[in-house]
Amino acid sequence: MTLKNVLTQSYFKEPLVLLRVWLGIAFIMHGTPGIFSPDYMLGHTAIMESFGLPFPELLAYLSKGGELISGILLILGLFTRPAAVVIIVNMLVATFFAMQGDIFGDFQGEISFTYLLVALVLFLAGPGLFALDHKLFGLKT
């Protein structure tokens, strides 16, 4: 094997599946405590209230429920683009409201923005071949 082959050869034809599954796992982990812990939701509701958003409790549950459901859908590769949009919206709020756009100030801003970018890549690229979207709907990648 030559250096040229090492530098230019593709070793895995569908690398986005790794990002999709990882993001799915991460959002299951982020959404689960919100949905199943009333104490956690009190804190999340307080954050929504601090933004001056209407119906903060409803928005808190929609946010965490969306994270959990989107995470599951991403792992399955089912409705990948709508799931990515839910994460993009959540991470826009987290990045630019909660972190005030400071993506390098601490790890939370950086992580939120990174999740946003990964979800955007999945939205733009689609689910890939190893996804139920492809199997059920015959989507082209």
C-alpha positions as CSV (number, residue, x, y, z in Angstrom):
1,M,0.0,0.0,0.0
2,T,1.4,3.3,-1.0
3,L,1.2,6.6,0.8
4,K,-1.0,8.0,-1.9
5,N,-3.5,5.1,-1.3
6,V,-3.4,5.7,2.4
7,L,-4.2,9.4,2.0
8,T,-6.8,9.1,-0.7
9,Q,-8.6,5.8,-0.3
10,S,-12.1,5.7,1.2
11,Y,-12.2,3.1,4.0
12,F,-15.9,3.4,4.7
13,K,-18.5,4.5,2.1
14,E,-21.1,5.7,4.5
15,P,-19.3,7.7,7.3
16,L,-22.3,9.9,8.1
17,V,-24.0,6.9,9.7
18,L,-21.5,7.3,12.5
19,L,-22.5,10.9,13.1
20,R,-26.2,10.1,12.8
21,V,-26.1,7.3,15.4
22,W,-23.8,9.3,17.7
23,L,-26.1,12.3,17.6
24,G,-29.0,10.1,18.2
25,I,-27.4,8.5,21.3
26,A,-26.5,12.0,22.6
27,F,-30.0,13.3,22.2
28,I,-31.6,10.3,23.8
29,M,-29.3,11.0,26.8
30,H,-30.2,14.7,26.8
31,G,-34.0,14.1,26.4
32,T,-34.5,11.2,28.8
33,P,-33.9,13.1,32.1
34,G,-36.2,15.8,31.0
35,I,-39.1,13.6,30.2
36,F,-38.7,11.2,33.2
37,S,-37.6,13.6,36.0
38,P,-40.0,16.2,37.3
39,D,-37.2,17.9,39.2
40,Y,-35.1,18.3,36.0
41,M,-38.1,19.7,34.2
42,L,-38.7,22.3,36.9
43,G,-35.1,23.6,36.1
44,H,-35.6,23.4,32.4
45,T,-39.0,25.2,32.7
46,A,-37.2,28.0,34.7
47,I,-34.7,28.4,31.9
48,M,-37.6,28.8,29.4
49,E,-39.2,31.4,31.7
50,S,-35.9,33.3,32.0
51,F,-36.0,33.7,28.2
52,G,-39.4,35.3,28.5
53,L,-40.9,32.6,26.3
54,P,-44.7,32.0,26.4
55,F,-45.9,28.7,27.9
56,P,-42.5,27.8,29.3
57,E,-43.6,24.4,30.8
58,L,-45.1,23.3,27.4
59,L,-41.9,24.5,25.6
60,A,-39.7,22.7,28.1
61,Y,-41.5,19.4,27.5
62,L,-41.6,19.9,23.8
63,S,-37.9,20.6,23.8
64,K,-36.9,17.5,25.9
65,G,-39.5,15.3,24.2
66,G,-38.3,16.4,20.8
67,E,-34.7,15.6,21.8
68,L,-35.7,12.1,22.9
69,I,-37.8,11.3,19.9
70,S,-35.4,12.8,17.5
71,G,-32.6,10.8,19.0
72,I,-34.5,7.6,18.5
73,L,-35.4,8.5,14.9
74,L,-31.8,9.4,14.1
75,I,-30.5,6.0,15.3
76,L,-33.1,4.3,13.2
77,G,-32.5,6.6,10.3
78,L,-36.2,7.2,10.1
79,F,-37.5,10.7,9.2
80,T,-33.9,11.8,9.5
81,R,-34.3,15.3,8.1
82,P,-37.3,16.3,10.3
83,A,-35.5,14.9,13.3
84,A,-32.4,16.9,12.4
85,V,-34.6,20.1,12.1
86,V,-35.9,19.5,15.7
87,I,-32.3,19.3,16.9
88,I,-31.2,22.3,14.9
89,V,-34.0,24.4,16.4
90,N,-33.2,23.2,19.9
91,M,-29.5,23.9,19.5
92,L,-30.2,27.3,18.0
93,V,-32.1,28.2,21.2
94,A,-29.4,26.6,23.4
95,T,-26.5,28.3,21.6
96,F,-27.9,31.8,21.0
97,F,-30.3,32.2,24.0
98,A,-28.9,30.0,26.8
99,M,-25.2,30.5,25.8
100,Q,-25.8,34.0,24.3
101,G,-23.9,33.0,21.2
102,D,-20.6,32.4,23.1
103,I,-19.6,29.2,21.4
104,F,-16.1,29.2,22.7
105,G,-16.7,30.6,26.2
106,D,-17.2,27.2,27.9
107,F,-17.8,23.7,26.8
108,Q,-21.6,24.0,26.8
109,G,-21.7,26.6,24.1
110,E,-19.2,24.7,22.0
111,I,-21.1,21.4,22.4
112,S,-24.4,23.1,21.6
113,F,-23.0,24.6,18.4
114,T,-21.3,21.4,17.4
115,Y,-24.5,19.5,17.8
116,L,-26.2,22.2,15.7
117,L,-23.6,21.7,12.9
118,V,-23.8,17.9,13.0
119,A,-27.6,18.1,12.7
120,L,-27.2,20.6,9.8
121,V,-24.8,18.2,8.0
122,L,-27.3,15.4,8.5
123,F,-30.2,17.6,7.2
124,L,-28.2,18.6,4.1
125,A,-26.7,15.2,3.4
126,G,-29.6,13.0,4.2
127,P,-29.8,9.7,6.1
128,G,-27.4,7.6,4.0
129,L,-27.8,4.0,2.9
130,F,-27.9,2.4,6.4
131,A,-31.2,4.0,7.3
132,L,-34.8,3.1,7.4
133,D,-35.6,6.2,5.4
134,H,-33.7,4.7,2.5
135,K,-35.2,1.2,2.9
136,L,-38.8,2.4,3.4
137,F,-39.0,5.4,1.0
138,G,-36.2,4.6,-1.5
139,L,-34.4,7.8,-0.8
140,K,-31.4,8.6,-2.9
141,T,-28.2,9.6,-1.1
